[in-house]
Amino acid sequence: IIGRLFGGWVVEQMSIRKFAILMMLLQALSLTILSTGYSVVTLCIGLAMFGASVGNLLMLQPLLIAEAFGVKSYSRIFSLSNLMSSCGTAMGPALLGVIYAASSNLYQLPYVTAAVFGALGLSLFIFGGKIIKQSSRAWSSDRALKMKKVKARADNIVAYDVMVFLESCCSVSLTKK
């Protein structure tokens, strides 16, 4: 709760995109710490970092969609994004449970896998492409330009949804260490 309140204040001080990148880095780092930590101190630090990152990423999802894609198609884009998030949240525990069972009941490999998923989601978020802002003149005057912008927008939505799926897969908590 404290991390989310602090995150709400920080997001007003910097861009939503930069804050999201910071939270995704924090999530991947926290999962790496959890995979390598063998003491109570590292466990507590990793869990605190993970909790702050997940809480803030949940808060950022609708803000990122509205900022990146506008409000015209917000409901359709948010529902697709929410579907990807739900699928990732549903599949993540099963996937990491299988990895846990396959690794002689050790938690290191599932946490490393979750950290890799978080890093992949971060990469998609960073390199998924720039949102091309629409100007009314450009949209009405040139059909080829319009189609190019529509394709770029669709590519960004797909990249964003895959990123949400990957981040949701790694946003699961394994309760024992």
mmCIF file of the C-alpha atoms, coordinates in Angstrom:
data_MODEL
# 
_entry.id   MODEL 
# 
loop_
_atom_site.group_PDB 
_atom_site.id 
_atom_site.type_symbol 
_atom_site.label_atom_id 
_atom_site.label_alt_id 
_atom_site.label_comp_id 
_atom_site.label_asym_id 
_atom_site.label_entity_id 
_atom_site.label_seq_id 
_atom_site.pdbx_PDB_ins_code 
_atom_site.Cartn_x 
_atom_site.Cartn_y 
_atom_site.Cartn_z 
_atom_site.occupancy 
_atom_site.B_iso_or_equiv 
_atom_site.pdbx_formal_charge 
_atom_site.auth_seq_id 
_atom_site.auth_comp_id 
_atom_site.auth_asym_id 
_atom_site.auth_atom_id 
_atom_site.pdbx_PDB_model_num 
ATOM 1   C CA . ILE A 1 1   ? 0.000   0.000   0.000   1.00 0.00 ? 1   ILE A CA 1 
ATOM 2   C CA . ILE A 1 2   ? 2.819   2.392   0.860   1.00 0.00 ? 2   ILE A CA 1 
ATOM 3   C CA . GLY A 1 3   ? 4.569   1.632   -2.431  1.00 0.00 ? 3   GLY A CA 1 
ATOM 4   C CA . ARG A 1 4   ? 1.404   2.340   -4.401  1.00 0.00 ? 4   ARG A CA 1 
ATOM 5   C CA . LEU A 1 5   ? 0.767   5.616   -2.576  1.00 0.00 ? 5   LEU A CA 1 
ATOM 6   C CA . PHE A 1 6   ? 4.364   6.664   -3.150  1.00 0.00 ? 6   PHE A CA 1 
ATOM 7   C CA . GLY A 1 7   ? 4.069   5.577   -6.795  1.00 0.00 ? 7   GLY A CA 1 
ATOM 8   C CA . GLY A 1 8   ? 0.947   7.716   -7.236  1.00 0.00 ? 8   GLY A CA 1 
ATOM 9   C CA . TRP A 1 9   ? 2.929   10.726  -6.095  1.00 0.00 ? 9   TRP A CA 1 
ATOM 10  C CA . VAL A 1 10  ? 5.992   9.878   -8.239  1.00 0.00 ? 10  VAL A CA 1 
ATOM 11  C CA . VAL A 1 11  ? 3.946   9.354   -11.410 1.00 0.00 ? 11  VAL A CA 1 
ATOM 12  C CA . GLU A 1 12  ? 2.772   12.967  -11.122 1.00 0.00 ? 12  GLU A CA 1 
ATOM 13  C CA . GLN A 1 13  ? 6.411   14.109  -11.052 1.00 0.00 ? 13  GLN A CA 1 
ATOM 14  C CA . MET A 1 14  ? 7.614   12.223  -14.160 1.00 0.00 ? 14  MET A CA 1 
ATOM 15  C CA . SER A 1 15  ? 6.216   10.733  -17.355 1.00 0.00 ? 15  SER A CA 1 
ATOM 16  C CA . ILE A 1 16  ? 4.026   7.670   -17.043 1.00 0.00 ? 16  ILE A CA 1 
ATOM 17  C CA . ARG A 1 17  ? 6.201   5.813   -19.572 1.00 0.00 ? 17  ARG A CA 1 
ATOM 18  C CA . LYS A 1 18  ? 9.431   6.419   -17.623 1.00 0.00 ? 18  LYS A CA 1 
ATOM 19  C CA . PHE A 1 19  ? 7.761   5.401   -14.379 1.00 0.00 ? 19  PHE A CA 1 
ATOM 20  C CA . ALA A 1 20  ? 6.430   2.209   -15.999 1.00 0.00 ? 20  ALA A CA 1 
ATOM 21  C CA . ILE A 1 21  ? 9.912   1.359   -17.268 1.00 0.00 ? 21  ILE A CA 1 
ATOM 22  C CA . LEU A 1 22  ? 11.282  1.954   -13.779 1.00 0.00 ? 22  LEU A CA 1 
ATOM 23  C CA . MET A 1 23  ? 8.637   -0.345  -12.271 1.00 0.00 ? 23  MET A CA 1 
ATOM 24  C CA . MET A 1 24  ? 9.304   -3.095  -14.832 1.00 0.00 ? 24  MET A CA 1 
ATOM 25  C CA . LEU A 1 25  ? 13.020  -2.887  -14.074 1.00 0.00 ? 25  LEU A CA 1 
ATOM 26  C CA . LEU A 1 26  ? 12.220  -3.042  -10.357 1.00 0.00 ? 26  LEU A CA 1 
ATOM 27  C CA . GLN A 1 27  ? 10.042  -6.100  -10.922 1.00 0.00 ? 27  GLN A CA 1 
ATOM 28  C CA . ALA A 1 28  ? 12.706  -7.972  -12.901 1.00 0.00 ? 28  ALA A CA 1 
ATOM 29  C CA . LEU A 1 29  ? 15.340  -7.015  -10.312 1.00 0.00 ? 29  LEU A CA 1 
ATOM 30  C CA . SER A 1 30  ? 13.136  -8.102  -7.406  1.00 0.00 ? 30  SER A CA 1 
ATOM 31  C CA . LEU A 1 31  ? 12.491  -11.490 -9.006  1.00 0.00 ? 31  LEU A CA 1 
ATOM 32  C CA . THR A 1 32  ? 16.214  -11.904 -9.605  1.00 0.00 ? 32  THR A CA 1 
ATOM 33  C CA . ILE A 1 33  ? 16.871  -11.116 -5.941  1.00 0.00 ? 33  ILE A CA 1 
ATOM 34  C CA . LEU A 1 34  ? 14.215  -13.630 -4.913  1.00 0.00 ? 34  LEU A CA 1 
ATOM 35  C CA . SER A 1 35  ? 15.810  -16.288 -7.117  1.00 0.00 ? 35  SER A CA 1 
ATOM 36  C CA . THR A 1 36  ? 19.244  -15.819 -5.599  1.00 0.00 ? 36  THR A CA 1 
ATOM 37  C CA . GLY A 1 37  ? 18.412  -14.764 -2.064  1.00 0.00 ? 37  GLY A CA 1 
ATOM 38  C CA . TYR A 1 38  ? 18.975  -17.295 0.636   1.00 0.00 ? 38  TYR A CA 1 
ATOM 39  C CA . SER A 1 39  ? 18.508  -15.172 3.743   1.00 0.00 ? 39  SER A CA 1 
ATOM 40  C CA . VAL A 1 40  ? 15.543  -13.569 5.457   1.00 0.00 ? 40  VAL A CA 1 
ATOM 41  C CA . VAL A 1 41  ? 16.913  -10.099 4.643   1.00 0.00 ? 41  VAL A CA 1 
ATOM 42  C CA . THR A 1 42  ? 17.169  -10.718 0.891   1.00 0.00 ? 42  THR A CA 1 
ATOM 43  C CA . LEU A 1 43  ? 13.747  -12.369 0.933   1.00 0.00 ? 43  LEU A CA 1 
ATOM 44  C CA . CYS A 1 44  ? 12.179  -9.331  2.634   1.00 0.00 ? 44  CYS A CA 1 
ATOM 45  C CA . ILE A 1 45  ? 13.937  -6.873  0.305   1.00 0.00 ? 45  ILE A CA 1 
ATOM 46  C CA . GLY A 1 46  ? 12.929  -8.847  -2.787  1.00 0.00 ? 46  GLY A CA 1 
ATOM 47  C CA . LEU A 1 47  ? 9.306   -9.163  -1.646  1.00 0.00 ? 47  LEU A CA 1 
ATOM 48  C CA . ALA A 1 48  ? 9.034   -5.452  -0.785  1.00 0.00 ? 48  ALA A CA 1 
ATOM 49  C CA . MET A 1 49  ? 10.432  -4.493  -4.194  1.00 0.00 ? 49  MET A CA 1 
ATOM 50  C CA . PHE A 1 50  ? 8.170   -6.988  -5.959  1.00 0.00 ? 50  PHE A CA 1 
ATOM 51  C CA . GLY A 1 51  ? 5.068   -5.784  -4.110  1.00 0.00 ? 51  GLY A CA 1 
ATOM 52  C CA . ALA A 1 52  ? 5.814   -2.137  -4.931  1.00 0.00 ? 52  ALA A CA 1 
ATOM 53  C CA . SER A 1 53  ? 6.377   -2.937  -8.612  1.00 0.00 ? 53  SER A CA 1 
ATOM 54  C CA . VAL A 1 54  ? 3.244   -5.063  -9.049  1.00 0.00 ? 54  VAL A CA 1 
ATOM 55  C CA . GLY A 1 55  ? 1.012   -2.580  -7.230  1.00 0.00 ? 55  GLY A CA 1 
ATOM 56  C CA . ASN A 1 56  ? 2.249   0.304   -9.323  1.00 0.00 ? 56  ASN A CA 1 
ATOM 57  C CA . LEU A 1 57  ? 2.110   -1.611  -12.619 1.00 0.00 ? 57  LEU A CA 1 
ATOM 58  C CA . LEU A 1 58  ? -1.533  -2.462  -11.935 1.00 0.00 ? 58  LEU A CA 1 
ATOM 59  C CA . MET A 1 59  ? -2.231  1.223   -11.334 1.00 0.00 ? 59  MET A CA 1 
ATOM 60  C CA . LEU A 1 60  ? -0.381  2.241   -14.516 1.00 0.00 ? 60  LEU A CA 1 
ATOM 61  C CA . GLN A 1 61  ? -2.089  -0.039  -17.032 1.00 0.00 ? 61  GLN A CA 1 
ATOM 62  C CA . PRO A 1 62  ? -5.164  2.137   -17.724 1.00 0.00 ? 62  PRO A CA 1 
ATOM 63  C CA . LEU A 1 63  ? -3.062  5.312   -17.603 1.00 0.00 ? 63  LEU A CA 1 
ATOM 64  C CA . LEU A 1 64  ? -0.581  3.949   -20.148 1.00 0.00 ? 64  LEU A CA 1 
ATOM 65  C CA . ILE A 1 65  ? -3.339  2.894   -22.517 1.00 0.00 ? 65  ILE A CA 1 
ATOM 66  C CA . ALA A 1 66  ? -5.066  6.265   -22.356 1.00 0.00 ? 66  ALA A CA 1 
ATOM 67  C CA . GLU A 1 67  ? -1.800  8.156   -22.842 1.00 0.00 ? 67  GLU A CA 1 
ATOM 68  C CA . ALA A 1 68  ? -0.509  5.987   -25.687 1.00 0.00 ? 68  ALA A CA 1 
ATOM 69  C CA . PHE A 1 69  ? -3.681  5.345   -27.658 1.00 0.00 ? 69  PHE A CA 1 
ATOM 70  C CA . GLY A 1 70  ? -6.062  8.103   -26.606 1.00 0.00 ? 70  GLY A CA 1 
ATOM 71  C CA . VAL A 1 71  ? -9.620  7.729   -25.436 1.00 0.00 ? 71  VAL A CA 1 
ATOM 72  C CA . LYS A 1 72  ? -11.392 7.197   -28.761 1.00 0.00 ? 72  LYS A CA 1 
ATOM 73  C CA . SER A 1 73  ? -10.826 3.424   -28.770 1.00 0.00 ? 73  SER A CA 1 
ATOM 74  C CA . TYR A 1 74  ? -9.968  3.152   -25.071 1.00 0.00 ? 74  TYR A CA 1 
ATOM 75  C CA . SER A 1 75  ? -12.669 0.640   -24.144 1.00 0.00 ? 75  SER A CA 1 
ATOM 76  C CA . ARG A 1 76  ? -11.735 -1.809  -26.916 1.00 0.00 ? 76  ARG A CA 1 
ATOM 77  C CA . ILE A 1 77  ? -7.987  -1.519  -26.280 1.00 0.00 ? 77  ILE A CA 1 
ATOM 78  C CA . PHE A 1 78  ? -8.386  -1.761  -22.498 1.00 0.00 ? 78  PHE A CA 1 
ATOM 79  C CA . SER A 1 79  ? -10.627 -4.839  -22.770 1.00 0.00 ? 79  SER A CA 1 
ATOM 80  C CA . LEU A 1 80  ? -8.082  -6.600  -25.011 1.00 0.00 ? 80  LEU A CA 1 
ATOM 81  C CA . SER A 1 81  ? -5.268  -5.582  -22.681 1.00 0.00 ? 81  SER A CA 1 
ATOM 82  C CA . ASN A 1 82  ? -7.244  -6.788  -19.681 1.00 0.00 ? 82  ASN A CA 1 
ATOM 83  C CA . LEU A 1 83  ? -7.834  -10.123 -21.448 1.00 0.00 ? 83  LEU A CA 1 
ATOM 84  C CA . MET A 1 84  ? -4.077  -10.513 -22.014 1.00 0.00 ? 84  MET A CA 1 
ATOM 85  C CA . SER A 1 85  ? -3.407  -9.568  -18.397 1.00 0.00 ? 85  SER A CA 1 
ATOM 86  C CA . SER A 1 86  ? -5.959  -12.107 -17.153 1.00 0.00 ? 86  SER A CA 1 
ATOM 87  C CA . CYS A 1 87  ? -4.495  -14.836 -19.364 1.00 0.00 ? 87  CYS A CA 1 
ATOM 88  C CA . GLY A 1 88  ? -0.997  -14.090 -18.105 1.00 0.00 ? 88  GLY A CA 1 
ATOM 89  C CA . THR A 1 89  ? -2.166  -14.042 -14.495 1.00 0.00 ? 89  THR A CA 1 
ATOM 90  C CA . ALA A 1 90  ? -3.982  -17.353 -14.997 1.00 0.00 ? 90  ALA A CA 1 
ATOM 91  C CA . MET A 1 91  ? -1.167  -19.095 -16.886 1.00 0.00 ? 91  MET A CA 1 
ATOM 92  C CA . GLY A 1 92  ? 1.764   -17.744 -14.872 1.00 0.00 ? 92  GLY A CA 1 
ATOM 93  C CA . PRO A 1 93  ? 1.249   -19.833 -11.716 1.00 0.00 ? 93  PRO A CA 1 
ATOM 94  C CA . ALA A 1 94  ? 0.724   -23.030 -13.736 1.00 0.00 ? 94  ALA A CA 1 
ATOM 95  C CA . LEU A 1 95  ? 3.814   -22.417 -15.860 1.00 0.00 ? 95  LEU A CA 1 
ATOM 96  C CA . LEU A 1 96  ? 5.992   -21.543 -12.889 1.00 0.00 ? 96  LEU A CA 1 
ATOM 97  C CA . GLY A 1 97  ? 4.563   -24.510 -10.948 1.00 0.00 ? 97  GLY A CA 1 
ATOM 98  C CA . VAL A 1 98  ? 5.585   -26.871 -13.744 1.00 0.00 ? 98  VAL A CA 1 
ATOM 99  C CA . ILE A 1 99  ? 9.063   -25.327 -13.797 1.00 0.00 ? 99  ILE A CA 1 
ATOM 100 C CA . TYR A 1 100 ? 9.244   -25.652 -9.995  1.00 0.00 ? 100 TYR A CA 1 
ATOM 101 C CA . ALA A 1 101 ? 8.307   -29.336 -10.156 1.00 0.00 ? 101 ALA A CA 1 
ATOM 102 C CA . ALA A 1 102 ? 10.756  -29.978 -12.999 1.00 0.00 ? 102 ALA A CA 1 
ATOM 103 C CA . SER A 1 103 ? 13.606  -28.333 -11.083 1.00 0.00 ? 103 SER A CA 1 
ATOM 104 C CA . SER A 1 104 ? 13.563  -30.722 -8.091  1.00 0.00 ? 104 SER A CA 1 
ATOM 105 C CA . ASN A 1 105 ? 11.237  -28.474 -6.091  1.00 0.00 ? 105 ASN A CA 1 
ATOM 106 C CA . LEU A 1 106 ? 13.664  -25.561 -6.026  1.00 0.00 ? 106 LEU A CA 1 
ATOM 107 C CA . TYR A 1 107 ? 12.384  -22.014 -6.422  1.00 0.00 ? 107 TYR A CA 1 
ATOM 108 C CA . GLN A 1 108 ? 15.422  -20.533 -8.150  1.00 0.00 ? 108 GLN A CA 1 
ATOM 109 C CA . LEU A 1 109 ? 14.484  -21.502 -11.728 1.00 0.00 ? 109 LEU A CA 1 
ATOM 110 C CA . PRO A 1 110 ? 10.823  -20.348 -11.528 1.00 0.00 ? 110 PRO A CA 1 
ATOM 111 C CA . TYR A 1 111 ? 11.909  -16.950 -10.195 1.00 0.00 ? 111 TYR A CA 1 
ATOM 112 C CA . VAL A 1 112 ? 14.589  -16.615 -12.880 1.00 0.00 ? 112 VAL A CA 1 
ATOM 113 C CA . THR A 1 113 ? 11.972  -17.529 -15.502 1.00 0.00 ? 113 THR A CA 1 
ATOM 114 C CA . ALA A 1 114 ? 9.596   -14.899 -14.127 1.00 0.00 ? 114 ALA A CA 1 
ATOM 115 C CA . ALA A 1 115 ? 12.433  -12.331 -14.170 1.00 0.00 ? 115 ALA A CA 1 
ATOM 116 C CA . VAL A 1 116 ? 13.168  -13.202 -17.816 1.00 0.00 ? 116 VAL A CA 1 
ATOM 117 C CA . PHE A 1 117 ? 9.469   -12.788 -18.691 1.00 0.00 ? 117 PHE A CA 1 
ATOM 118 C CA . GLY A 1 118 ? 9.540   -9.401  -16.973 1.00 0.00 ? 118 GLY A CA 1 
ATOM 119 C CA . ALA A 1 119 ? 12.634  -8.390  -18.944 1.00 0.00 ? 119 ALA A CA 1 
ATOM 120 C CA . LEU A 1 120 ? 11.005  -9.541  -22.198 1.00 0.00 ? 120 LEU A CA 1 
ATOM 121 C CA . GLY A 1 121 ? 7.901   -7.510  -21.373 1.00 0.00 ? 121 GLY A CA 1 
ATOM 122 C CA . LEU A 1 122 ? 10.081  -4.497  -20.645 1.00 0.00 ? 122 LEU A CA 1 
ATOM 123 C CA . SER A 1 123 ? 11.878  -4.950  -23.973 1.00 0.00 ? 123 SER A CA 1 
ATOM 124 C CA . LEU A 1 124 ? 8.573   -5.065  -25.830 1.00 0.00 ? 124 LEU A CA 1 
ATOM 125 C CA . PHE A 1 125 ? 7.429   -1.962  -24.008 1.00 0.00 ? 125 PHE A CA 1 
ATOM 126 C CA . ILE A 1 126 ? 10.593  -0.051  -24.884 1.00 0.00 ? 126 ILE A CA 1 
ATOM 127 C CA . PHE A 1 127 ? 11.101  -1.296  -28.434 1.00 0.00 ? 127 PHE A CA 1 
ATOM 128 C CA . GLY A 1 128 ? 7.470   -1.929  -29.418 1.00 0.00 ? 128 GLY A CA 1 
ATOM 129 C CA . GLY A 1 129 ? 7.430   1.162   -31.576 1.00 0.00 ? 129 GLY A CA 1 
ATOM 130 C CA . LYS A 1 130 ? 6.502   4.756   -31.244 1.00 0.00 ? 130 LYS A CA 1 
ATOM 131 C CA . ILE A 1 131 ? 2.892   5.778   -31.213 1.00 0.00 ? 131 ILE A CA 1 
ATOM 132 C CA . ILE A 1 132 ? 2.296   7.941   -34.257 1.00 0.00 ? 132 ILE A CA 1 
ATOM 133 C CA . LYS A 1 133 ? 0.167   10.882  -33.227 1.00 0.00 ? 133 LYS A CA 1 
ATOM 134 C CA . GLN A 1 134 ? -2.713  11.606  -35.528 1.00 0.00 ? 134 GLN A CA 1 
ATOM 135 C CA . SER A 1 135 ? -3.256  14.984  -37.097 1.00 0.00 ? 135 SER A CA 1 
ATOM 136 C CA . SER A 1 136 ? -6.594  15.588  -38.755 1.00 0.00 ? 136 SER A CA 1 
ATOM 137 C CA . ARG A 1 137 ? -5.007  16.900  -41.993 1.00 0.00 ? 137 ARG A CA 1 
ATOM 138 C CA . ALA A 1 138 ? -2.688  13.918  -42.392 1.00 0.00 ? 138 ALA A CA 1 
ATOM 139 C CA . TRP A 1 139 ? -5.516  11.467  -41.825 1.00 0.00 ? 139 TRP A CA 1 
ATOM 140 C CA . SER A 1 140 ? -7.855  13.042  -44.320 1.00 0.00 ? 140 SER A CA 1 
ATOM 141 C CA . SER A 1 141 ? -5.412  13.900  -47.109 1.00 0.00 ? 141 SER A CA 1 
ATOM 142 C CA . ASP A 1 142 ? -3.431  10.736  -47.806 1.00 0.00 ? 142 ASP A CA 1 
ATOM 143 C CA . ARG A 1 143 ? -4.897  7.230   -47.710 1.00 0.00 ? 143 ARG A CA 1 
ATOM 144 C CA . ALA A 1 144 ? -1.465  5.521   -47.824 1.00 0.00 ? 144 ALA A CA 1 
ATOM 145 C CA . LEU A 1 145 ? -0.284  7.525   -44.839 1.00 0.00 ? 145 LEU A CA 1 
ATOM 146 C CA . LYS A 1 146 ? -3.507  6.693   -43.063 1.00 0.00 ? 146 LYS A CA 1 
ATOM 147 C CA . MET A 1 147 ? -3.019  2.954   -43.606 1.00 0.00 ? 147 MET A CA 1 
ATOM 148 C CA . LYS A 1 148 ? 0.602   3.186   -42.446 1.00 0.00 ? 148 LYS A CA 1 
ATOM 149 C CA . LYS A 1 149 ? -0.498  4.916   -39.247 1.00 0.00 ? 149 LYS A CA 1 
ATOM 150 C CA . VAL A 1 150 ? -3.269  2.394   -38.641 1.00 0.00 ? 150 VAL A CA 1 
ATOM 151 C CA . LYS A 1 151 ? -0.757  -0.457  -39.046 1.00 0.00 ? 151 LYS A CA 1 
ATOM 152 C CA . ALA A 1 152 ? 1.739   1.224   -36.691 1.00 0.00 ? 152 ALA A CA 1 
ATOM 153 C CA . ARG A 1 153 ? -1.029  1.722   -34.147 1.00 0.00 ? 153 ARG A CA 1 
ATOM 154 C CA . ALA A 1 154 ? -2.106  -1.934  -34.426 1.00 0.00 ? 154 ALA A CA 1 
ATOM 155 C CA . ASP A 1 155 ? 1.520   -3.095  -34.061 1.00 0.00 ? 155 ASP A CA 1 
ATOM 156 C CA . ASN A 1 156 ? 1.817   -1.011  -30.903 1.00 0.00 ? 156 ASN A CA 1 
ATOM 157 C CA . ILE A 1 157 ? -1.378  -2.458  -29.459 1.00 0.00 ? 157 ILE A CA 1 
ATOM 158 C CA . VAL A 1 158 ? -0.185  -6.020  -30.132 1.00 0.00 ? 158 VAL A CA 1 
ATOM 159 C CA . ALA A 1 159 ? 3.259   -5.276  -28.635 1.00 0.00 ? 159 ALA A CA 1 
ATOM 160 C CA . TYR A 1 160 ? 1.609   -3.684  -25.607 1.00 0.00 ? 160 TYR A CA 1 
ATOM 161 C CA . ASP A 1 161 ? -0.736  -6.635  -25.108 1.00 0.00 ? 161 ASP A CA 1 
ATOM 162 C CA . VAL A 1 162 ? 2.086   -9.177  -25.378 1.00 0.00 ? 162 VAL A CA 1 
ATOM 163 C CA . MET A 1 163 ? 4.048   -7.099  -22.863 1.00 0.00 ? 163 MET A CA 1 
ATOM 164 C CA . VAL A 1 164 ? 1.036   -7.095  -20.508 1.00 0.00 ? 164 VAL A CA 1 
ATOM 165 C CA . PHE A 1 165 ? 0.747   -10.875 -20.899 1.00 0.00 ? 165 PHE A CA 1 
ATOM 166 C CA . LEU A 1 166 ? 4.435   -11.430 -20.087 1.00 0.00 ? 166 LEU A CA 1 
ATOM 167 C CA . GLU A 1 167 ? 4.363   -9.019  -17.158 1.00 0.00 ? 167 GLU A CA 1 
ATOM 168 C CA . SER A 1 168 ? 1.227   -10.745 -15.827 1.00 0.00 ? 168 SER A CA 1 
ATOM 169 C CA . CYS A 1 169 ? 2.891   -14.149 -16.084 1.00 0.00 ? 169 CYS A CA 1 
ATOM 170 C CA . CYS A 1 170 ? 5.733   -12.944 -13.890 1.00 0.00 ? 170 CYS A CA 1 
ATOM 171 C CA . SER A 1 171 ? 3.449   -11.087 -11.474 1.00 0.00 ? 171 SER A CA 1 
ATOM 172 C CA . VAL A 1 172 ? 2.573   -14.232 -9.588  1.00 0.00 ? 172 VAL A CA 1 
ATOM 173 C CA . SER A 1 173 ? 3.645   -14.943 -6.063  1.00 0.00 ? 173 SER A CA 1 
ATOM 174 C CA . LEU A 1 174 ? 5.193   -18.214 -5.069  1.00 0.00 ? 174 LEU A CA 1 
ATOM 175 C CA . THR A 1 175 ? 4.403   -18.423 -1.392  1.00 0.00 ? 175 THR A CA 1 
ATOM 176 C CA . LYS A 1 176 ? 7.250   -20.590 -0.122  1.00 0.00 ? 176 LYS A CA 1 
ATOM 177 C CA . LYS A 1 177 ? 10.967  -20.057 -0.525  1.00 0.00 ? 177 LYS A CA 1 
# 
